[in-house]
Amino acid sequence: MLVKNVKVKSADAESSTTDLASIIEEASAGFQQMSATVETINEDNVQIAQYMDSLAKSSETIRVSFQSA
């Protein structure tokens, strides 16, 4: 009876370990996807900042040209 209990508990532990490994793998994949998304957002923010800088310079050029006229 004791050996049977040990076998059952061992099988339960193995099943739980397998389930936990699967959950960890899914979480890891989710974190990798989130990291890639954050990286893309950061790249987009840099590009937007460059566009805004260019727009500000163009606006200043236009403002100066109107003041000179």
C-alpha positions in Angstrom: 0.0 0.0 0.0 2.8 2.4 0.9 4.6 1.8 -2.4 1.3 2.4 -4.3 0.9 5.7 -2.5 4.4 6.7 -3.3 3.8 5.9 -7.0 0.6 7.9 -7.1 2.2 10.9 -5.3 5.1 10.7 -7.7 2.9 10.7 -10.7 0.9 13.6 -9.3 4.2 15.5 -8.7 5.4 14.7 -12.2 2.1 15.9 -13.7 2.2 19.1 -11.6 5.8 19.7 -12.6 4.9 19.3 -16.3 1.9 21.7 -15.9 4.1 24.2 -14.2 6.8 24.0 -16.9 4.1 24.6 -19.5 2.8 27.6 -17.6 6.3 29.0 -17.3 7.0 28.5 -21.0 3.7 30.3 -21.9 4.6 33.2 -19.5 8.1 33.4 -21.0 6.7 33.6 -24.5 4.3 36.3 -23.3 7.1 38.3 -21.8 9.2 38.0 -25.0 6.2 39.3 -27.0 5.6 42.1 -24.6 9.3 43.1 -24.7 9.2 43.1 -28.5 6.1 45.3 -28.4 7.7 47.8 -26.0 10.8 47.9 -28.2 8.6 48.7 -31.2 6.8 51.4 -29.3 10.1 52.9 -28.2 11.3 53.0 -31.8 8.0 54.6 -32.9 8.4 57.2 -30.2 11.9 58.1 -31.4 10.6 58.5 -34.9 7.7 60.7 -33.7 10.1 62.8 -31.8 12.2 63.3 -34.9 9.1 64.3 -36.9 8.1 66.7 -34.2 11.6 68.3 -34.2 11.4 68.6 -38.0 8.0 70.2 -37.7 9.2 72.6 -35.1 12.1 73.7 -37.3 9.8 74.1 -40.3 7.4 76.2 -38.2 10.2 78.3 -37.0 11.4 78.9 -40.6 7.9 79.9 -41.6 7.6 82.2 -38.6 10.9 83.9 -39.4 10.0 84.3 -43.1 6.7 86.0 -42.1 8.5 88.4 -39.8 11.0 89.3 -42.5 8.2 90.0 -45.0 
